[in-house]
Amino acid sequence: GGDYLMYSYLTEFLASKGFFVVSIQHELATDSLIPSTGKPQIVRRPFWERGADNILFVIQQLRKTHPELDYHQITLIGHSNGGDMTALFPQKYPNIVHKIITLDNRRMALPRTAKPQVYSLRSSDQPADEGVLPTEEERKKIGARIITLANTKHNDMDDDATDEQRKEIQNYLLSFLND
């Protein structure tokens, strides 16, 4: 537990720019660990499904507690396993989110649709599984932006990022959000 707190450099930055930010704790201390053996797309799928359900629950609760927010402009951002949940969400629950931004999701295929808009920042050290990222032709067709960060490793995308890495990620996120 507590992984949702490991991205304060992003949440605080986005909040300082006027965005309403929610960070979701998906795993509880009593939950089983995500499997590290077996085909990830199969053994991890239930965890991503639960994550997508968690996201939907939070959105529904926010609609009740913060009706003043613009629910036509929801953007989901997730790193690694959270990125896989982010990629699954619009496939499981279409027409709810406006944009998704993944930080090095590696297992769940990104949507091949123009809505939601698809953005992804990729690490320099851990490639995505085959079929996760849209091909160059698909990217052009749907307008997806996939950017590799030459000086950022997968495990450096959370609060362990250097100041230089943080600024680069923050700048890309801001450009995606304002796109």
Secondary structure as GFF3:
##gff-version 3
##sequence-region A 1 179
A	DSSP	three_ten_helix	3	5	.	.	.	ID=ss1
A	DSSP	alpha_helix	8	16	.	.	.	ID=ss2
A	DSSP	alpha_helix	40	43	.	.	.	ID=ss3
A	DSSP	alpha_helix	45	65	.	.	.	ID=ss4
A	DSSP	beta_strand	75	79	.	.	.	ID=ss5
A	DSSP	alpha_helix	81	92	.	.	.	ID=ss6
A	DSSP	beta_strand	99	103	.	.	.	ID=ss7
A	DSSP	beta_strand	117	122	.	.	.	ID=ss8
A	DSSP	alpha_helix	136	142	.	.	.	ID=ss9
A	DSSP	beta_strand	145	148	.	.	.	ID=ss10
A	DSSP	three_ten_helix	154	156	.	.	.	ID=ss11
A	DSSP	alpha_helix	163	178	.	.	.	ID=ss12
###
